Amino acid sequence: MTTTSEAPAKRAGAPRAWAKKPGGSLGRYIAVRALLIIPTVFILVTTVFVLMRTTGDPITAAQGGRLPADQLAERIHEAGYDRPILVQYLDYLGGVFTGDFGTTLSDRREVTDVIVHFGAATLELAFYALIVAFAVGIPLGRLAAFHRDRWPDAVYRIGAILAYATPVFFAGLILKLIFSVWLDILPVAGRADTRTELTLSRQDGATGIYLIDAIKTGDPAVIGNVLQHAILPALALGLLTAGVFLRVVRTNVISTFGAGYVDAARSRGVSERRLLRKHAYRPALIPIVTVVGLQIALLLGGAVLTETTFEWKGLGFQLSQYLQARDFVAVQGIVVVLAVIVAITNFIVDIIAALIDPRVRY
């Protein structure tokens, strides 16, 4: 009797022992990911500092050929660039973590003010580009999976490769040539025409995001003008990411089609179209969350060329202007902020992915 009673007890205890096996709690996962931001940002900030110093001090780089030697030396001393490099680095770190990125050399503006003023335009463009990427990439990826290994699939896949491989500035020039020069139906550059920009600038509590400010005016003509100017830049930048979304959705839908629960539904006579819509499509969208985080860096990098091509006056446009002026103080501040945005965005995406799919936490 004793032997018989002990065996069930051991078996009953087995599930409890398994339940105590360490797993990945959401709180622990968030804490680890948050802590990883610190060394990531530190490495990014240090890398930017080192790269900006490879050409010497910023003042010599920007004004070395235009100032007499004594004035140049005086400005270098005033800015503190004649101090030991370690002292400069520690001072730079202190400024970064307090939000003080210094003053631009070319137009004597606070770098923080430049970032705040032009950052809204880049944020708006990235938002438009993501809408294009989702609206184009996800449905076409679904269609490509449905027509797997047939000619429509080949067309979609080639289109995705072209969209991803075409330089964003070249895509922008082609779009301008077709829709602005040949067809003359869309504006060639800018965020809005002069009259609309004046209307928005005079508005109380302007956000700098033209679409929000235009909606606040309640004027359909102003809203329409803002949206017209956004179409070509959004297409040029959004199609770049749409190609990635298409390939990811196609691959994951095809993979989900081979899952056991899909085969079970198929054996019950469920049509292929219904299988795609009800069983394979939604699970295949989960990896898109992770891909969005990875594409933020691509969007911000592409924004520099897109904004320059379309004279969309955001952070990317200003970065190109400061690079031409060799204003490395401004370049340094803008690049650091963009890098931190990428790091924080990836952290947020990691948390969302962990909420959607708990397996990510392990």
Secondary structure, DSSP 8 states (H G I E B T S, - for coil): -HHHHHHHHHHHHHHHHHHTS----HHHHHHHHHHHHHHHHHHHHHHHHHHHHTT--HHHHHHTTTS-HHHHHHHHHHHTTTS-HHHHHHHHHHHHHHT---B-TTT--BHHHHHHHHHHHHHHHHHHHHHHHHHHHHHHHHHHHHTTTSHHHHHHHHHHHHHHHS-HHHHHHHHIIIIIIIS--S-SSSSS-HHHHHHHHTSTT--S-HHHHHHHHT-HHHHHHHHHHHHHHHHHHHHHHHHHHHHHHHHHHHHHHTSHHHHHHHHTT--HHHIIIIIIHHHHHHHHHHHHHHHHHHHHHHHHHHHHHHT--SHHHHHHHHHHTT-HHHHHHHHHHHHHHHHHHHHHHHHHHHHH-GGGG-
